[in-house]
């Protein structure tokens, strides 16, 4: 395997050859334009997109509402990352990293901003007292897996997914390197789930909510359409868990919130009330 590329002494941003994300990728942070975010009537205002990181949070909200916790009502607004919505002044005020999701808790006297999906799951679990065990050892095990997901998923998304599905050219070394890591991570989960019902033990938790949108989708073949390539059927325990989580009513609702692709009856651009799901395909 050969390459004619020699890194320059000082790297400079060139947009040629960056592929479909060239218009939104840049080496600096901050807002590109002034625009306020819409604000609804509920305590929580979510600005997101139905990618795996966004789905984690909408699943959490729907699970809390499934328990009858009305204080967890939320408005979910679509952020079109291909149009650069994440670089608006309003979005950057909440999330200076300009990545979805961004969340604002307006339930108290002073609004609380949240960015990073793992932080949101932990915040909501602690605020409402659900999906995070109170027992110290069990809580620690949940947090082990929550932080595992936050650290591991970039290798799946920015690594495997980018080079396998989105890069403007197929680079053998990159695909092989990140496929190896993606499969190693799938194996970690599969072996863990051989001896427990859920990721962190026998209780459903925010660890499952964090991991399912990425690895449940990956092993089922719906993420990057890479099921056959990864030999996903060989991960029997992970497939069992993925189906178990996917059949939860709250998960079925949460996974379509802020989804902007697919059939019309399988996506919900904005969510403001439970009635918004009426007539949609939740199977």
Backbone as a ProteinNet text record, in pm:
[ID]
protein_1_A
[PRIMARY]
XXXXXXXXXXXXXXXXXXXXXXXXXXXXXXXXXXXXXXXXXXXXXXXXXXXXXXXXXXXXXXXXXXXXXXXXXXXXXXXXXXXXXXXXXXXXXXXXXXXXXXXXXXXXXXXXXXXXXXXXXXXXXXXXXXXXXXXXXXXXXXXXXXXXXXXXXXXXXXXXXXXXXXXXXXXXXXXXXXXXXXXXXXXXXXXXXXXXXXXXXXXXXXXXXXXXXXXXXXXXXXXXXXXXXXXXXXXXXXXXXXXXXXXXXXXXXXXXXXXXXXXXXXXXXXXXXXXXXXXXXXX
[TERTIARY]
84.4	0	88.3	68.8	152.3	68.2	132.6	65.8	167.3	122.8	211.2	198.3	117.6	92.2	203.9	256.4	354.3	296.3	277	218.8	305.5	242.4	319	371.4	465.7	517.9	410.2	323.9	211.8	85	-9.3	-133.5	-222.2	-284.1	-380.5	-508	-619.7	-749.3	-776.3	-794.5	-832	-963.8	-1058.9	-1191.8	-1200	-1101.6	-1105.9	-1096.3	-1186.9	-1180.3	-1235.5	-1311.6	-1364.1	-1495.4	-1556.4	-1679.6	-1802.9	-1910	-2041.3	-2047	-1950.8	-1954.3	-1860.7	-1809.3	-1711.8	-1767.2	-1898.8	-1954.9	-1976.5	-1963.7	-1986.9	-1864.9	-1764.7	-1644.1	-1548	-1491.4	-1396.5	-1311.2	-1192.7	-1101.5	-1116.5	-1221.7	-1244.6	-1384.1	-1408	-1537.8	-1609.1	-1729.1	-1802.6	-1915.4	-1998.5	-2115.2	-2075.4	-2149.6	-2129.9	-2238.6	-2348.7	-2457.6	-2543.1	-2613.2	-2701	-2839.9	-2885.8	-3020.4	-3060.4	-3175.1	-3226.2	-3293	-3290.1	-3356.6	-3503	-3591.1	-3731.3	-3745.4	-3848	-3873	-4018.2	-4041.7	-4177	-4226	-4329.8	-4399.3	-4350.9	-4271.7	-4237.2	-4110.3	-4087.2	-3968.5	-3836.7	-3835	-3711.2	-3721.2	-3616.9	-3607.7	-3486.8	-3517.4	-3414	-3395.3	-3270.5	-3236.7	-3144.5	-3194.9	-3125.2	-3154.4	-3104.9	-3125.9	-3127.6	-3205.3	-3224.5	-3109.6	-2986.9	-2869.6	-2854.5	-2762.3	-2748.7	-2731.5	-2652.1	-2633.1	-2760.6	-2839.5	-2966.2	-3068.9	-3070.7	-3168.2	-3151.7	-3029.3	-3007.9	-3098.7	-3104.2	-3173.1	-3324.3	-3371	-3516	-3569.5	-3490.1	-3530.4	-3544.2	-3449	-3454.6	-3579.8	-3610.6	-3731.5	-3855.8	-3863.9	-3981.8	-3992.8	-3881.4	-3885.4	-3938	-3894	-3942.7	-4092.1	-4135.3	-4278.3	-4359	-4301.2	-4367.2	-4395.1	-4309.3	-4328.5	-4431.1	-4481.5	-4580.3	-4521.4	-4395	-4329.2	-4356.6	-4458.8	-4500.4	-4397.2	-4318.1	-4215.9	-4106.7	-4106.4	-4006.5	-4056.5	-4167.6	-4218.5	-4117.6	-4110.6	-4008.3	-4057.2	-3997.8	-4012	-3883.4	-3893.7	-3775.2	-3777.9	-3677.7	-3666.9	-3555.2	-3580.9	-3484.6	-3368.9	-3247.6	-3128	-3072.4	-3078.2	-3029.4	-2879.2	-2799.9	-2655.4	-2597	-2662	-2611.3	-2631.4	-2725.9	-2750	-2677.1	-2606.4	-2528.3	-2607.1	-2724.5	-2803.6	-2724.9	-2631.3	-2554.4	-2454.1	-2440.8	-2348.9	-2422	-2551.8	-2625.2	-2582.3	-2598.9	-2560.2	-2639.9	-2768.6	-2851.8	-2805.3	-2768.4	-2722.4	-2587.4	-2496.9	-2362.9	-2367.7	-2466.6	-2481.5	-2506.7	-2576.2	-2602.5	-2489.6	-2446.3	-2339.8	-2225.5	-2121.7	-2009.4	-1933.4	-1960.8	-1895.6	-1967.8	-2086.5	-2162.8	-2190	-2222	-2262.1	-2398.1	-2482.5	-2610.4	-2585.8	-2668.5	-2781.5	-2740.1	-2831.2	-2818.8	-2950	-2942.9	-3062	-3063.3	-3181.7	-3200	-3308	-3273.7	-3369	-3419	-3546.3	-3605.2	-3696	-3683.9	-3775.4	-3745.5	-3625.6	-3588.7	-3585.2	-3540.3	-3532.7	-3430.3	-3320.5	-3215.9	-3203.7	-3218.9	-3206.7	-3069.4	-3068.6	-2945.5	-2920.2	-2802.9	-2769.1	-2696.2	-2719.9	-2652.4	-2604.8	-2480.2	-2430.7	-2351	-2340	-2290.2	-2402.3	-2436.2	-2550.1	-2532.6	-2411.3	-2389.1	-2417.5	-2379.4	-2408.2	-2558.8	-2632.2	-2777.8	-2842.5	-2797.8	-2854.5	-2830.2	-2709	-2675.7	-2755.6	-2767.3	-2840.9	-2988.1	-3049.3	-3191.2	-3213.6	-3120.5	-3132.4	-3124.8	-3034.3	-3020	-3135.7	-3183	-3291.1	-3420.7	-3448.4	-3576.8	-3566.1	-3445.5	-3427.9	-3463.3	-3439.3	-3469.1	-3355.7	-3342.2	-3249	-3102.7	-3077.7	-2942.5	-2951.8	-2897.9	-2913.4	-2858.9	-2922.7	-2874.6	-2762.5	-2762.5	-2653.2	-2521.6	-2420.9	-2297.4	-2228.3	-2218.8	-2148.4	-2224.4	-2357.1	-2436.7	-2433.8	-2438.5	-2430.1	-2296.8	-2190.4	-2059.3	-2050.7	-2112.4	-2111	-2185.6	-2296.8	-2368.8	-2280.5	-2214.3	-2129.6	-2007.5	-1957.1	-1848.9	-1887.9	-2007.7	-2051.9	-2097.6	-2150.7	-2186.7	-2062.4	-1956.3	-1833.7	-1760	-1776.3	-1721.5	-1781.4	-1912.6	-1978.1	-1929.6	-1919.9	-1879	-1737.8	-1651	-1515.2	-1498.3	-1585.7	-1569.9	-1640.6	-1757.7	-1839	-1770.1	-1683.3	-1615.5	-1536.9	-1487.9	-1418.1	-1515.5	-1641.1	-1743.2	-1795.6	-1827.6	-1884.5	-1782.2	-1690	-1588.4	-1482.8	-1469.7	-1371.6	-1432.5	-1493.4	-1549.6	-1655.4	-1754.7	-1864.2	-1817.3	-1724.8	-1677.1	-1607.2	-1510.9	-1431.2	-1505.3	-1596.9	-1672.1	-1786.6	-1855.8	-1978	-1968.6	-1886.8	-1894.4	-1770.8	-1655.2	-1533.4	-1543.2	-1490.2	-1501.2	-1426.5	-1335.9	-1269.8	-1248.8	-1252.4	-1234.1	-1084.9	-1041.6	-900.7	-887.7	-820.2	-813.9	-759.2	-649.1	-589.4	-687.6	-755.2	-847.9	-966.9	-1023.3	-1137.8	-1097.2	-984.5	-938.8	-912.2	-848.8	-812.4	-936.2	-1034.1	-1150.9	-1252.5	-1253.8	-1338.3	-1290.2	-1159.4	-1103.4	-1147.2	-1142.6	-1180.5	-1330.8	-1410.6	-1555.9	-1593.7	-1531.5	-1561.2	-1510.8	-1398.6	-1349.8	-1451.6	-1508.2	-1607.5	-1735.5	-1777.1	-1893.8	-1868.4	-1747.9	-1712.4	-1712.4	-1665.4	-1669.7	-1813.8	-1905	-2045.6	-2106	-2076.1	-2133.8	-2091.9	-1967.2	-1919	-1977	-1993.2	-2052.6	-2196.8	-2270.5	-2413	-2439.3	-2334.4	-2352	-2398.1	-2370	-2398.1	-2490.1	-2554.2	-2645.8	-2751.8	-2865	-2976.2	-2951.1	-2903.7	-2877.1	-2727.5	-2688.4	-2546.2	-2476.5	-2541.2	-2476.5	-2524.9	-2605.8	-2655.2	-2796.4	-2878.8	-3016.2	-3116.7	-3068.1	-3155.9	-3132.3	-3240.3	-3234.9	-3189.3	-3097.4	-3036.9	-2997.9	-2942.4	-2894.8	-2778.4	-2713.5	-2608.3	-2668.3	-2783	-2851	-2897.2	-2948.4	-2996.6	-2884	-2765	-2650.5	-2594.7	-2591.1	-2523.8	-2613.4	-2742.8	-2831.8	-2836.2	-2849.8	-2860.2	-2737.7	-2621.3	-2501.2	-2483.7	-2468	-2428.2	-2544.9	-2662.8	-2781.4	-2810.4	-2798.4	-2820.3	-2710	-2586.9	-2475.2	-2489.1	-2523.6	-2531.7	-2656.1	-2760	-2880.6	-2866.7	-2761.2	-2737	-2796.3	-2868.4	-2932.8	-2838.3	-2728.1	-2631.1	-2523.7	-2513.8	-2419	-2446	-2557	-2590.9	-2471.3	-2410.1	-2284.2	-2297.3	-2419.4	-2439.3	-2363.2	-2375	-2306.1	-2155.1	-2109.8	-1966.6	-1903.6	-1976.3	-1925	-1957.9	-2026.5	-2070.5	-2149.9	-2248	-2321.6	-2396.1	-2437.9	-2514.9	-2435.1	-2304.4	-2221.2	-2226.6	-2281.4	-2286.8	-2424.3	-2444.9	-2576.9	-2630.5	-2546.8	-2592	-2626.6	-2547.9	-2572.1	-2699.7	-2724.8	-2847.9	-2970	-2959.3	-3069.2	-3100.7	-2998.4	-3015.2	-3070.4	-3018.7	-3064.1	-3213.3	-3261.5	-3404.4	-3486.1	-3433.9	-3502.3	-3523.2	-3418.9	-3428.5	-3516.8	-3500	-3573.9	-3723.1	-3768.1	-3911.2	-3978.7	-3903.5	-3962.7	-4043	-4166.2	-4248.9	-4181.5	-4113.5	-4047.6	-3932.4	-3863.6	-3754.3	-3808.9	-3921	-3982.6	-4022	-4065.1	-4098.7	-3972.1	-3880.8	-3762.2	-3675.5	-3673.1	-3582.2	-3626.8	-3754.4	-3798.9	-3809.6	-3786.9	-3794.3	-3675.9	-3704.9	-3604.8	-3541.3	-3605.2	-3555.4	-3607	-3518.1	-3555.3	-3542.4	-3521.4	-3505.6	-3598.7	-3618.1	-3703.5	-3845.7	-3934	-4074.3	-4140.2	-4242.3	-4308	-4366.5	-4414.2	-4476.1	-4373.9	-4244.8	-4139.1	-4046.9	-4091.9	-4008.3	-4095.7	-4038.7	-4107.2	-4009.9	-4025.8	-3929.5	-3921.1	-4038.5	-4043.7	-4139.4	-4112	-4198.4	-4235.8	-4366.7	-4414.2	-4518.7	-4572	-4677.6	-4685.3	-4736.5	-4749	-4835.8	-4930.9	-5020	-4946.9	-4824.9	-4748.8	-4713.9	-4717	-4682.4	-4800	-4918.5	-5037.3	-5023.7	-5052.1	-5047.7	-4910.9	-4809.7	-4674.1	-4646.3	-4554.4	-4515.3	-4416.6	-4460.5	-4374.7	-4330.4	-4335.8	-4294.7	-4143.3
-119	0	124.3	210.9	329.1	455.2	567.7	696.7	803	897.6	1005.5	1129.4	1117.9	1234.2	1251.8	1372.1	1408.3	1524.2	1508.9	1617.5	1742.5	1859.5	1984.8	2017	2109.5	2149.6	2217	2295.8	2361.5	2328.3	2264.1	2222.9	2343.1	2345.1	2448.5	2383.1	2444.4	2389.1	2406	2293	2292.6	2217.6	2274.9	2212.5	2110	2103.3	2006.7	1864.2	1778.9	1637.4	1600.7	1688.4	1657.2	1580.4	1566.8	1490.2	1570.6	1498.8	1560.3	1659.6	1655	1743.7	1864	1885.3	1991.6	2129.3	2149.3	2283.3	2317.2	2219.9	2249	2220.1	2154.7	2126.3	2243.9	2280.5	2391.1	2375.6	2433.3	2414.3	2517.7	2597.3	2697.6	2680.5	2736.9	2728	2862.4	2865.3	2990.7	3000.3	3101.9	3122.2	3181.7	3142.8	3199.8	3300.8	3297.7	3390.5	3410.4	3522.4	3553.5	3493.9	3413.8	3357.9	3301.7	3344.1	3291.4	3156.9	3074.4	2944.8	2958.8	2878.9	2880.6	2826.9	2870.2	2827	2787.3	2666.8	2615.8	2635.5	2561.9	2582.8	2493	2392.2	2291.7	2328	2258.2	2288.5	2266.5	2169	2135.8	2169.8	2234.6	2271	2198.4	2108.4	2026	2068.9	2086.3	2125.4	2016.9	1939.4	1815.2	1764.2	1646.6	1573.6	1426.3	1347.5	1207.2	1115.7	1160.7	1075.2	999	901.8	827.4	915.1	1021	1105.4	1179	1219.9	1284.6	1187.9	1066.5	965.8	926.1	926.1	893.4	977.7	1106.8	1200.5	1193	1179	1167.9	1037.1	932.2	808.3	832.2	902.1	929.4	1008	1111.5	1188.8	1101.7	1021.3	937.7	830.7	779.6	681.6	747.6	869.8	940.4	969.3	1011.1	1037.2	908.3	797.9	667.8	631.6	681	657	752.1	844.2	939.4	1065.5	1093.6	1212.1	1330.5	1406.2	1516.2	1629.1	1638.9	1743.3	1724.6	1608.6	1580.5	1615	1684.5	1723.2	1812.6	1795.8	1867.5	1906.5	2011.6	2050.6	2013.1	1947.1	1907.3	1974.7	2056.2	2128.2	2069.2	2062.9	2005.8	2102.1	2049.1	2123	2056.7	2128.4	2076.4	2103.8	2002.8	2023.5	2047	1996.6	2018.5	2162.5	2231.7	2372.7	2466.2	2408.6	2489.3	2548.8	2488.8	2540.5	2539.1	2446.3	2432.2	2545.1	2630.7	2743.8	2875.6	2868.3	2990.9	3040.6	3170.1	3227.8	3166.1	3138.8	3079.8	2941.1	2859.1	2723.1	2726.2	2809.4	2816.8	2866.4	2948.4	2994.1	2876.5	2774.2	2655.8	2555.7	2532.9	2435.6	2499.6	2544.7	2609.3	2515.3	2385.4	2286.2	2266.9	2328.3	2324.2	2183.1	2092.8	1957.7	1929.3	1854.9	1817.6	1703.5	1695.4	1781.9	1896	1992.6	2099.3	2103.3	2125	2117.1	2232.7	2287.3	2394.8	2352.8	2352.8	2322.9	2454.8	2485.3	2610.9	2591.6	2477.6	2447.2	2525.6	2577	2651.6	2801.3	2873.8	3019.2	3061.9	2988.2	3018.7	2902.7	2926.9	2818.8	2751.3	2621.4	2543.5	2491.6	2520.5	2469	2336	2248	2119.4	2089.3	2048.1	1994.3	1868.4	1782.9	1646	1553.6	1456.1	1368.8	1289.6	1247.2	1174	1258.8	1385.2	1478.1	1494.6	1499.5	1514.1	1392.4	1273.1	1151.8	1148.7	1181.2	1180.4	1287.2	1404.4	1515.2	1478.3	1422.6	1387.4	1270.6	1175.8	1062.9	1109.4	1201.6	1253.2	1345.9	1422.5	1517.5	1445.8	1337.6	1269.3	1138	1092.4	974.8	843.5	831.7	707.7	672.7	541.4	485	501.4	530.1	533.1	479.7	359.9	298.5	386	375.7	449.4	374.4	242.2	163.2	204.1	232.3	291.8	203.3	74.4	-13.6	-27.4	-38.3	-50.7	79.4	192.4	322.5	336	292.9	302.1	218.4	101	16.2	82.4	148.5	222.1	332.7	406.6	516.3	464.9	347.7	286.2	275.1	223.4	197.9	325.3	420.4	548.4	616.4	621.2	686.3	601.7	470.4	384.4	422.5	442	477.4	613.1	709.5	842.7	841.9	756.8	749.9	659.7	559.4	459.7	495.8	557.2	582.6	665.9	762.6	836.2	747.3	633.1	540.1	473.7	460.1	403.1	508.1	627.3	731.3	803.6	871	946.3	858.9	735.2	643.6	549	440.6	340.2	399	466.5	518.6	616.1	704	804.1	738.6	651.9	595.8	487.5	416.1	311.8	369.1	471.9	518.8	656.6	746.3	886.1	941.4	885.4	941.8	942.6	1046.1	1055.9	946.3	877.1	762.2	654.4	530.3	417.3	394.1	415.4	398.6	269.6	172.2	38.7	42.4	112.2	115.1	169.5	280.7	343.1	252.6	192.8	104.2	-16.9	-76.2	-192.1	-155.6	-40.6	-0.4	21.6	94.4	125.9	12.2	-72.6	-192.4	-284.1	-299.3	-381.5	-327.9	-196	-138.2	-149	-128.2	-140.9	-283.2	-380.9	-519.7	-554.6	-498	-521.4	-470.6	-351.1	-294.5	-378.3	-426.2	-513.7	-640.5	-690.1	-810.7	-784.1	-665.3	-626.5	-632.4	-574	-572	-711.8	-787.6	-921.2	-1011.3	-1006.1	-1088.7	-1041.4	-911.4	-857.3	-902.9	-901	-935.3	-1084.9	-1164.6	-1309.1	-1345.9	-1256.9	-1289.9	-1190	-1103.4	-1006.9	-965.7	-919.4	-882.3	-748.9	-653.7	-519.9	-490.5	-379	-347.4	-344.4	-285	-268.5	-369.7	-464.4	-563.1	-605.5	-616.3	-661.5	-547.2	-424.2	-307.4	-225.9	-189	-99.6	37.8	100.3	223.5	316.9	431.4	526.7	469.3	366.1	300.2	236.5	172	111.9	219.2	330	438.5	501.7	507.2	566.4	474.7	345.6	250.7	201.4	185.2	126.8	205.3	338.8	408.3	389.7	368.1	343.3	194.8	115.2	-23.8	-116.9	-84.3	-160.5	-142.9	-18.2	8.9	-52.7	-50.6	-106.6	-257.2	-326.3	-471.7	-518.3	-433.6	-469.8	-440.4	-367.9	-338.5	-208.7	-135.9	-12.3	107.4	99.8	209	183.3	271.7	262.9	142.6	71.4	-47.5	-142.4	-163	-237.3	-371.1	-421	-544.8	-663.1	-685.6	-798.8	-779.9	-658.6	-629.5	-660.3	-631.8	-653.2	-792.2	-874.6	-1007.2	-994.7	-904.3	-870.3	-989	-1083.4	-1196.9	-1283.8	-1267.9	-1349.1	-1300.2	-1178.7	-1122.4	-1151.4	-1274.9	-1323.7	-1251.4	-1231.4	-1166.9	-1020.7	-955.6	-815.5	-799.5	-892	-888.1	-908.5	-999.4	-1022.9	-896.5	-832.4	-707.9	-596.2	-584.8	-479.8	-490.9	-612.5	-633.8	-603.2	-642.1	-616.1	-466.7	-387.8	-242.8	-181.2	-225.7	-168.2	-187.2	-285.3	-312.8	-230.5	-153.4	-69.6	43.9	68.5	174	310.4	346.3	477	485.7	376.1	373.4	389.9	325	337.6	481.3	552	693.7	778.7	758.5	842	833.6	717.5	701	775.3	821.7	893.1	1044.1	1091.3	1235.2	1305.8	1414.7	1493.6	1414.7	1307.1	1236.3	1308.3	1336.7	1413.1	1332.1	1202.4	1118.2	996.8	926.3	808.5	840.8	742.4	759.8	860.9	929.7	1034.6	981.5	856.2	801.6	739.6	760.2	707	816.1	940.3	1050.5	1158	1230.1	1338	1454.1	1552.9	1661.9	1739.4	1769.7	1836.9	1761.6	1769.3	1703.6	1804.6	1824.8	1918.7	1857.4	1742.6	1680.7	1532.9	1451.4	1307.9	1279.7	1368.6	1348.8	1359.9	1413.9	1427.2	1291	1185.7	1052.8	981.5	1036.7	970.5	957.3	839	812.9	777.4	774.3	741	593	540	399.9	382.8	321.2	301.7	155.8	81.3	-59.9	-74.5
0	0	0	-96.5	-107.6	-107.8	-75.7	-78.6	-117.1	-198.4	-240.5	-151.5	-46.3	38.4	141.4	147.7	250.6	331	462.4	542.8	535.8	521.4	520.3	659.6	668.8	798.9	882.9	818.9	886	809.5	876.3	809.9	783	665.9	630.5	580.5	613.2	577.2	428.1	361.1	219.9	207.2	134.8	124.3	13.2	-72.2	-182	-127.4	-173.6	-138.9	-3.7	61.5	194	190.1	73.2	64	100.9	142.2	160.5	276.3	368.5	484	469.5	349.1	328.1	361.5	340.8	361.6	508.5	598.5	740.1	826.8	772	849.5	843.1	956.5	961.7	1086.9	1089	1202.1	1312.7	1308.9	1413.6	1469.9	1588.2	1653.7	1649.5	1706.9	1716	1615.7	1633.4	1547.8	1413.4	1311.3	1177.9	1143.4	1219.3	1190.1	1314.8	1318.1	1430.1	1405.4	1498.4	1488.9	1624.1	1673	1799	1776.2	1877.6	1871.1	1909.7	1851.9	1893.2	2034.8	2103.8	2241.7	2255.5	2306.3	2325.1	2467.2	2501.9	2628.4	2742.3	2710.4	2811.1	2888.8	3001.4	3083.4	3009.4	2918.4	2849.1	2700.7	2651.4	2511.3	2450.4	2357.7	2295.5	2150.5	2110.8	1974.4	1920.5	1824	1795.3	1654.3	1627.5	1503.6	1539.7	1464.3	1499.8	1464.7	1487.9	1476	1608.2	1615.8	1742.1	1865	1857.2	1974.8	2013.3	1915.9	1946.1	2000.8	1946.2	1987.7	2133.4	2183.6	2325.1	2414.9	2387	2475.3	2457.2	2334	2314	2372.1	2368.3	2435.3	2585.1	2645.4	2788.5	2824	2747.5	2775.4	2763.2	2659.1	2638.9	2747.7	2796.5	2905.9	3034	3060.7	3179.2	3167.8	3050.4	3029.1	3036.9	2994.7	3003.6	3150.4	3240.4	3383.8	3445.1	3364.4	3414.7	3474.2	3444.7	3499.2	3406.3	3436	3349.5	3347	3452.8	3458.8	3353	3288.9	3185.8	3045.4	3036	2903.9	2832.6	2702.7	2627.5	2488.4	2437.4	2297.3	2226.4	2112.8	2036.5	1900.2	1875	1748.7	1663.3	1534.3	1440.5	1414.2	1421.4	1383.2	1256.4	1147	1018.6	1009.4	1038.6	1042.9	903.6	799.8	665.1	619.7	684.6	654.3	751	848.3	941.1	1056.3	1090.5	1202.2	1333.5	1345.8	1469.9	1490.3	1389.4	1400.1	1422.9	1451.6	1483.8	1620.9	1644.7	1773.4	1887.8	1863.4	1967	2005.5	1906.2	1935.3	2005.5	1956.4	2015.6	2160.1	2193.3	2331.5	2425.8	2376.4	2458.5	2445.5	2322.7	2299.4	2220.4	2288.7	2220	2127.3	2139.3	2054.1	1920.9	1906.6	1780.8	1730.6	1823.5	1787.9	1851.4	1780.6	1842.5	1939.4	2045.3	2078.5	2171	2182.8	2283.3	2359.7	2490.2	2574.6	2673.1	2694.1	2792.3	2890.8	3020.2	3126.1	3183.8	3157.9	3202.3	3322.7	3390.8	3500	3627.2	3641.6	3762.1	3739.3	3839.9	3829.1	3724.4	3718.3	3621.1	3522.9	3391.8	3293.7	3301.3	3282	3283.2	3142.8	3088.3	2956	2969	2874	2872.4	2731.2	2719.4	2593.9	2623	2523.8	2530.3	2580.5	2498.1	2526.5	2655.5	2687.3	2810.9	2932.7	2926.2	3034.9	3052.8	2943.1	2950.5	3015.4	2977	3036.3	3186.6	3227.8	3369.8	3444.2	3386.8	3448.5	3469.3	3366.8	3376.1	3472.3	3473.1	3565.6	3710.1	3737.9	3874.1	3911.1	3816.4	3844.1	3879.4	3807.7	3825.7	3903.3	3930.5	4014	3947.8	3818.6	3746.4	3650.8	3627.3	3529.4	3568.6	3695.5	3750.2	3892.2	3918.9	4051	4163.5	4278.8	4396	4467.5	4454.3	4509.8	4444.3	4527.3	4476	4372.7	4400.4	4307.3	4175.5	4183.6	4060.2	3981.3	4054.2	3987.9	3913.9	3978.5	3917.5	3790.5	3793.2	3673.5	3558.2	3587	3482.7	3425.7	3513.7	3467.4	3391.3	3429.9	3352.4	3205.8	3182.7	3045.7	2975.7	3050.5	2990.2	2935.1	3015.6	2969.8	2865.9	2873.7	2768.3	2633.8	2630.6	2505.5	2454.2	2544	2501.6	2443.2	2497.7	2447.3	2326.8	2313.9	2207.5	2077.9	2087	1968	1860.6	1895.5	1787.8	1692.4	1740.8	1651.8	1555.2	1598.1	1510.7	1413.6	1464.7	1380.2	1295.4	1360.3	1288.1	1224.6	1272.3	1216.8	1115.8	1163.3	1073	980.6	1037.1	955.7	850.6	889.6	793.8	675.7	703.6	594.5	517.1	583.5	514.2	431.1	484.6	420.1	355.7	409	367.2	297.8	319.7	261.1	108.9	44.3	-100.9	-174.9	-108.4	-169.5	-63.4	-107.3	-16.9	5.7	127.3	162	242.1	186.7	246.1	388.5	408.3	541.4	643.9	613.4	708.3	737.6	633.9	653.9	737	707.2	783.7	929.4	950.1	1087	1172.2	1119.4	1200.3	1203.3	1101.6	1108.3	1220	1231.1	1338.7	1474.6	1493.1	1621.5	1645.1	1540.5	1555.3	1596.1	1534.6	1568.7	1709.3	1748.8	1884.8	1986.7	1960.4	2050.5	2053	1937.6	1933.3	2014.8	2008.5	2083.8	2233.8	2273.4	2415.3	2466.2	2391.1	2432.1	2429.4	2326.8	2313.3	2428.8	2466	2576.9	2710.1	2725.9	2849.2	2863.1	2754.1	2757.1	2762.7	2761.6	2775.9	2915.3	3012.8	3152.5	3221.1	3145	3205.3	3104.8	3154.6	3066.8	2999.1	3077.3	3024.7	3033.4	2977.1	2966.9	3102.4	3202.6	3332.6	3437	3398.2	3493.5	3462.3	3566.5	3548.3	3549.3	3552.3	3549.5	3422.9	3357.8	3243	3290.7	3218.7	3268.5	3154.2	3192.5	3092.8	3012.6	3063.1	2984.5	2859.3	2874.7	2759.4	2662.5	2715.3	2629.4	2551.1	2610.2	2542.7	2435	2464.3	2376.3	2263	2288.8	2187.6	2055.8	2055.9	1927.1	1838.1	1896.6	1818.3	1789	1892	1871.9	1844.6	1894.9	1857.1	1710	1662.3	1520.2	1434.4	1485.1	1408.6	1392.1	1500.9	1494.3	1418.3	1414.5	1339.3	1190.8	1152.9	1012.9	963.9	1050.8	1006.2	1005.7	1078.9	1081.6	976.6	879.6	768.7	677.5	700.7	621.9	614.5	730.4	735.5	806.2	821.5	896.4	839.5	709.7	647.3	652.1	626	624.3	759.5	867.9	1003.1	1057.4	976.8	1022.9	1152.6	1151	1272.7	1333.2	1250.6	1301.6	1397.5	1398.3	1488.3	1632.4	1654	1789.4	1850.2	1888.6	1929.5	2052.8	2152.2	2276	2252.4	2171.8	2140.1	2058.3	1967.6	1888.6	1977.6	2073.6	2167.8	2245.6	2296	2372.1	2284	2162.9	2071.7	2044.1	2025.2	2001.3	2126.2	2242.2	2368.7	2389.4	2369.9	2388.2	2280.2	2158	2046.7	2055.2	2131.3	2144.2	2253.7	2327.8	2431.6	2366.3	2412.7	2351.9	2350.5	2459.1	2465.7	2366.5	2345.2	2249.1	2107.3	2080.2	1947.7	1918.4	2020.9	2000.8	1989.9	2083.5	2088.4	1964.5	1900.2	1785.9	1661.3	1656.9	1536.6	1557.7	1680.7	1706.4	1639.6	1571.4	1497.2	1383.3	1341.4	1222.7	1099.1	1006.2	887.2	758.8	770.4	652.7	665	555.8	556.5	515	532.3	498.1	591.5	539.8	619	748.9	749.3	870.8	965.6	935.9	1021.4	1072.2	1064.9	1112.7	1174.9	1269.5	1339.4	1350	1263.3	1256.2	1387	1445.8	1575.2	1665.8	1795.2	1892.5	2000.6	2021	2122.2	2215.2	2177.1	2256.2	2219	2311.5	2285	2163.2	2135.9	2021.6	1887.9	1889.6	1765.3	1705.2	1787.9	1739.5	1672.4	1683.6	1627.6	1476.9	1427.2	1284.6	1231.3	1317.9	1274.1	1295.3	1218.8	1229.9	1344	1452.8	1570	1584.2	1478.7	1483.8	1468.1
[MASK]
+++++++++++++++++++++++++++++++++++++++++++++++++++++++++++++++++++++++++++++++++++++++++++++++++++++++++++++++++++++++++++++++++++++++++++++++++++++++++++++++++++++++++++++++++++++++++++++++++++++++++++++++++++++++++++++++++++++++++++++++++++++++++++++++++++++++++++++++++++++++++++

